[in-house]
Amino acid sequence: MKNRLINLLKLIVGIGLLYWLFQKLQDPGLLWQQIVNANQGYLLLGACCYAAAVALSGLKWGILLRAIGIPVATPRLLAYQWVAEFFNNFLPAQVGGDVMRGYALASDTARAADAAASVLIDRFIGLMVFMLASALASSAMLIYGEPNGAAFAGDALVFMRVAALGSTVATLLLFSAVIALLSRRLKRVVERLLTHLPLAARLVPVWQKLAQAFDAYRDQWRALGLTAVGSALIVVLTSVNIWLIANAIEPGKISLLEVLAINPIIVFALVVVPLSPGGLGVRQISFATLFSFIGAGVQLGAAVGLLQQFIGYLVSLPGGLLWMRGGMRGKPSLPNPRSIDGPAKPLPR
């Protein structure tokens, strides 16, 4: 009952954030017209990019699994990933999907620690590559200016500088963390440093668990490199998805380079601000704010955020169906979040 009340409260928060955003729009009625009149061909292409990104996420995760001796058939990997995407869109944060796919793999393979490690490293590398993409794109825009060749000025210039600096710092921190976790010597150094911090009692155990998870991948540089390449392709696919949606509403208003600069920031916001199911409200406010900073307008940002959310719901629906029917025939079932601590039950044959 408590969990249901919390989930209901988060849904109310998401709807409340949407209502607040609509009140800030100069012409709320125009928003519906933009969505209804959007180019359906572009939206379909955007949905295909979204689906391709989900599939690629599963395939790159498979690379990490094979590197530690967990061969999983491609259809099964895609089933895990689509179920994870379903929960990404209907649970309060994107990490919800990570929990689901890790639990499902652990149930199938009885290798819970390795399953958790693979999901954790996949998330680390993905975030690092996303922030690197933002750093490169925002830095390029600072050098070359807006798509029309004009130099950035005012709030847009400040935003681009903050985006370039912030994403660069985040990339370096994540990269340093990955290197430290893969090195025995650096892990010990970091652990000694953490013991001198005020929150050492909490930080040290977390660091030790991260270090243990990364141990299996210390010599798997090829797998880690291929995972990074896969993450880079996902950045491109998800950015093209946003760019197509924006052009379906208002052609030529935003460039792909601008989307590459803001897309990772939106993803990061959805991970660290788990206020509502699937980022409802948070996503739209993020789009509206960032589109405003780059000069594309709050109105377009809100419309793109709503359409991307809707596309995410549609593309992830097969994952919900897979979860409800227990995965694939003849295989152990995917987990029910209400019984996440209990064993997974196989389907009847």
N, C-alpha and C positions, 0 to 999 in steps of 0.2 A: 504493500500500500504506500509506504514511504517513497519508494522509487517511482511509483506512478505519479505521485504528487509532485516530485521533483521534475520529472519529465514534462508534466503538464505546465509547471511553472516556467520551464525553459521555453516551451512552445509559446506561452503567453509573452515572454520576453522578446522572442523573435518577431511575433506579430506586432508587439508594441514598438519595436525598432523600425519596422516597416511603416507603421502608421506615422511615427515621428518624421521619417524621411519624406513621406508623401506630403506632410504638412509644410515641409521646407521647399517643395518644388514650386516653381513659379506658375506652372500650368499642369496640375495633376491629371486633368482630363486628356492632355496631349500624350501622356504616358501610355494609356490604353490604345490610342490611335497608332502610336509608333509600333507597339507590339503586334497589333492586328495586321498592320500594313507592311510588316517586315518581309523582305524577300525570302520566300520559302526555300528556294534553291540553296541560298547561302546558309540558311539555318540547317538544312539537311546535311550539307557539307560539314558544318560545324559539329553536328551530332556524330558524324562519321569520325572526325578527328578526335572527339571525346572518347568514343568507343575504342578507337585504335590506341589511345593513350592508356586506357584501362587494360587492354590486352597486352600491350608492351610492358606494363607494370608487372603483370603476372610472369611474363617470359624472363624479364631481368631478375626477378626474384628466384626463378628456377636456376639461373646461373649460380647464384649464391648457394642454393641448396645442393646442387651437384658438386660444388667445390668441397663440401664437407660430407659427401657420401650419402646424400638423401635424394635419390632419383625419383622424381614425381612426373607422371605422364602429363603431357601438355594439356589435354582436356581437363584433368583434375586441377592443374595449376590455375587455368582460366576460371574454373568453378570457384576455387578459393577466392580469386581476385574479384570476381563479380559479386560474390557475397560480401566481401569487404567493402566494395564500392557502395553497395546497397546500404550498409550500416554507416558508411561515411556520410551519406546523404540524409540519413534518418536518425542518427545519434548526435549528441551535442558537439563532438569534435571528430576530426579526421582520424585521430588515434583509435577511435572505436573500431574502425575497419581493421587496423593492425592487430588489435586484440583478437578479433574474430578469426582472421586467417591464421594467426599463430596458434590459437586454440584448436582450430580444425586440423591443422597439420600435426600438432602434437597428438591429437586423438587418433589420427590415422597411422602415425609412425612410432608412437611411444617414445619420442625423443623431444621432450618438452623444452629442455635447455637449449638444444640446437635450434629448434623452431623459433624460440624467443630471440636467440642471437641473430638469426638470419633476418627476422623482421626488424630488429633494432638497427642493424647495420644498413639494411636497405633504406630505412628512414633517415639515418644520419647522412648517407651519401646523397640521397635525393635532395634533402634540404641544402646541403653544401652546394650541389650543382645548380639548384634553383637560385640561390643567392649569388653565385658566381655569374649566372646569366644576367641577373638584375644589375650587378656591378658593371659588367661589360657594356650592356645596352645603355644604361644611364650615363656612363662615362663617354661613350661614343656620341650621345646626344649633346653632352656638354661641349664636346669638341666641334661637332658638325652643325649644331643648332637644330631648329625645328625642321619638319619635313619640307617646308617651303624655302628653307635656307636661312630664315631669320634667326637671329640669336635669341636665346631665352632671356627673359627679363622679369622683374618683379617676383611674385609668388612662385611662378613656374621655375625661375632660375634657382630660387632657394630650395624648392622641392627637389630639383634634379641634383643639386649639390648634396643635400641630405641623403637622397636615395643612393647616390654613388658612394658616399662615404660610409653610410650605414651598412649597405649590402657588402661593401668591401671588407669592413671590419667583421661582419657576421661570417663571411666566407673564410677569412683568415682564422677566426676562432674555431669554426667547425673543422677546418682542415687541420689545425694544430691539435684539436681534440682527437681526431682520427689517428694522426701520426703517433700521438702520445699513447693511445690505447693499443696500438699495434706494436709498440716498442716496450720491452720488459724494463729497460733502464728508465725510460721517461715515465712509465707508469709509477715506478717507485718514487721518483722525484716528485711527481704531482701529488701522490698520496701523502708524502711527508709535508708538502706545502699546505695541503688541505687540513692537516691536523692542527695547524696554527690559526685557522680561521674560527670566528665565533660559532658558526654552525657546523663544526667539524663532526659532531656526533651524528648528524644527518647526511652530510656531504660524503664522508669517507665510505660508508656502506654502499651508497649509490655508485660512487666511482669504482669500488671493488667489483660490483656486479657488472658494470659496463666493461671493465677490464677483462673479466672472466668471459663475457660474451664475445669479445673480439679476439680472444686467444686462438680460436679455431681458424681465423682468417689471417693469421700473422704472415704466412708464406703464400697466401692466395692472391698475389698481386694481379694476375691476369683476370681472375673473376671480379676483383674489385674494380679494375679498369673498365671491363665490359659493362659492369653495373653503372658506372659513371657515364659511359657513353649512352646506355639506355636511358638514364635519367635526363641527359641532354636532349635526346630525341623527344622525350615526354614534355620537356619545357617547350620545345618548338611546337609540338602538336597541340598542347593546351593553349599556347599563345595564338596559334592560327585559329583555334576554336573561338577565342574571344574576338579576334580581329574580324572573322567572318560574321559573327553576330553583330558587331558594331557596324560593319558595312551593309548588312542586311537592313539596318534601321536608317543609317545616314551615311551613304557612301563617301569615302575620302576624308572623313572627319578625323580619323586616327590612323597612324601608321603602324606597321607590324613592329618596328623598332621600339616605338613607344609602349606597345603592349608587352614586349619582352622586358621592358624596364619595370612595369607595374605588376605583371602577373605573379612573379615570385613573392612580391610584398603582400599581395592578397592571400596567397596560399599560406604564408607565414602567419598572417593575422588570423586566419581560420583555425590554425593549429593552436596558437597561444591564447585565443579569446573564445573558449568553448561555451558561449552563453546560450546557444539555441541549437535545436536539431539541424544538422547539416549546414550550420552557419547562416540560417535564415535570418535576415535582417542585418547581421554583421557583414555578410557578403555584399549586399546591396549598398550599404553605407560605405564600405571600402571602395567599391567601384565608383560610386558617385563622388566621393572625396578625391580619389586619385585622378579620375577623368577631369575633375574641376581643376586640379593642380596643373595638368598638362594642357589645359585649354580646350578640352573636348566637351566640357559642360556637364553639370550635375544631372541634367535631364537624361542625356544619352547614357551616362554611367549607370543610373538607376535602372533604365530599360535593359541594358546589357546584363546587369546583375540578375534581374528577374528572369530573363530568357535563359541565361546560363544555368540558373538553378533549376528551371523547368526541364531543360535538356538533360541535366544531371539526373533528375528524377526518372525520366523516361529511359535513359541508357542503363541505369542501375536496376530497373525493375526485374530483368532476368535473374539478378542475384537474389532478389527477394523470393522469387518463385523457386529457385534452387534450394534456398534455405528452408522454405516451408515444406518442400517435398523430401528434405533430408539429404540433399546432395545428388549424386548420380547412382543409378540403379546398381545394386550389388556392392556398394561401397559404404564405409561407415558414414554416419550422418554428420552434417555440419551442425555446430552447436546452437543451442537455444540460449540467448543471453539471460533468460530468467533462471537458467540452471547452469550457469557458467562454471560452478565449482563441481558439478557432477559429471559422471562419465557420459560420453556421447553414445547414443544407442543406434545400432545398425538398422537399416531398413529391412523389412521382411523380404525374403527372396521369392 
